[in-house]
Amino acid sequence: MELPDYPIYCHWGGEILQSSGDVTYKGGERKFGFVNCQMSYDEVLSKVYDLMRCDSRYVELKILMRYPMMSGSYEAIPLDDDNSLKAMLIAMSQTQSTTMQLFIEQLPKQPETQSHLESFHEMDSWASPFPYLPLTNQSGLTGSFTRMLTDEQYASEHISELTSPTQTPHVEATNGDPSMILFDSLDQICVDFFRDEAVGVDSDVDEDEDTQDANDKAIRESAPSQIFNNVAELDSILLDSWRTWSNNHSFDGEFAIGQEFDSLAQLKDIVKGYSIAKNHSFKVLESEPTKYVVECKRKSSCKCSWRLRAIKDPCLASFRIVRYNGPHASNCLGDINSIDHPLLSSDFVCNEIKDLIRADPSLKIRVIVQAVKGKFKYTITYKRAWSAKQKAIASIFGDWEKSYEELPRYMQALKESNPGTVVEWCTLASNEDPSVHIFLRVFWAFKPSIDGFKHCRPLITIDGTHLYGKYKGTLLIAMGTDANSQLFPLAFAIVESENGESWKWFMKCIRHLVTQREGLCVISDRHAGILQTMNEVNSGWEEPHAHHRFCTRHLASNVDSQFKNAYVKNLFGKAADARQRKKFDYYLGRIGELNVEAR
């Protein structure tokens, strides 16, 4: 007797909603699959990986099932071993609802490499102003972010451990003045006192666009991500993943009556992939939510009877081929002679590269062009590959506008999960709709930081860093220093750019919302906006309420830019860090010996 197949309905990419006596799923993607009682948990898990078209080497799946309880209610129960699978199969065979709903969370598997706090990944940038953002959408739904802040068990299961940078090895001098002997024994060109990267310190002077673009490129190229120049340079494991995954949506053989597809979209993509591989064209006769019929475009000229008809399963979302006449006639030769193919649309390419973009969102456009050429033997245009990448990023991670629209809800979650956290918005009124506000700036500071700063040194360091993406901006940061000389995060702001008004607003928020301590020392670079703010009367930052000093790292960068001498730069750093007058005079004298003007 043939064992029955039980349908499973997989949900992912959305949110689990808990209600009284039930658990449901909102948004995301969903697909049907089938399991039977002879399958093990590992076999079911492998089937789910196939349904979602993701690679188990890079993605871990956490599965919850909507399980019926004795009371008639439903709860989300983990499906993580053979026992839970057996319970699921029993429930499916004994309840009226024979479809088991699975709620799946995708967790990226971390590579086994040591990460440092100085290394970060930057996204490609486009010049554009901030978007129009309606700040009136205050949905009550909270997702995994709120759970991360409120559910300790959930946080412990999902937050990854940070690896601290390695400690500097201790070097001991033999005799004499340790600091001078050690410094003189080192090659001062190879040793950078500030440990600057090539573009690690911003200069006080404004850079032109060419210089800034060059710096942006250097930052992106130095980020610890996989940057591929062509397919041949892909990591062998990732390349195998591409080849294995790519076969899920296409095949070299022919269609057959009874073949099933998860959705109409998948069926369309596979028909396109088949036609591209065979170098044929087809025309759509019927495309409806319940049926899909296509035939050969050269039916009349070549007497080709190739035709496919598929209908939707009345109970499921899947489509089944009910009629098929193929392959194409022997005289129906390929009619695509150009290097491009009209069926390789940006939407089709988007579906084909989703797993690659999920593994590496910074994948270069020319790599996408080369990968598509390697699979389909056609060369798509740069513009189409770029469009496909943007659609894939939006499908996987959400689009840029949606991300900015989530900011109010994100900040509200911070405030609810950290009572006392302060958030200050700065928006512009819309001329078209008074109820819609245009996002300009947002400031926030966590309650523990506000309370903890009372016990820190009376010192604040401020700086800004560029944001990269479709909408550029600047992240302003204020840091304290604790009693152990460690950095203490204090306040943050996202602003339109680093200018006088944004710095004035940021410092005003710190004075009114974070600290009113007198005699604070503020360290920064020599940006004109900061100088103006620190000298403004009644701002709370002018002397004697606060004292402004310049960052030696930025000054060292300026010294290096002006004198082009690594010796002078590192001697300046030693002098700035000297704790004794004789050491200070020694290093200053050495600078004078090398360059009188620098002294």
Disulfide bonds with the S-S distance in Angstrom:
none
